[in-house]
Amino acid sequence: MELFSHILFYSLVLTLGITMLLSLLHDEVMNVVWIVYDSVTHSLSFFKDQLSR
């Protein structure tokens, strides 16, 4: 039972740390996500145009 509470505590701390890191990096991450998403949709529409011909 002791071990379980330790694991629970550490996973909670880890989750909090990751959440804080993500909130700090949120703006940059979102910018990267949007750039990737934009390029992916662009290439997908390009492939659709190529296929429809």
Phi, psi and omega in degrees: 000322179299314180299318181299316180294325176297314180299316180300314180299313182294321179294324178295314179298317180298315179299316178298316180298315180297318180298317179296317178300316181296319180294327176291318184270002191308312183298312180296318180299315181297321177300313180298316180301316180295320179298313179298313181301316180298313181294322179295312180296323179298311181293326178295315179294326177298315179295322178298318178299318180295320183288324185288344180283000000 
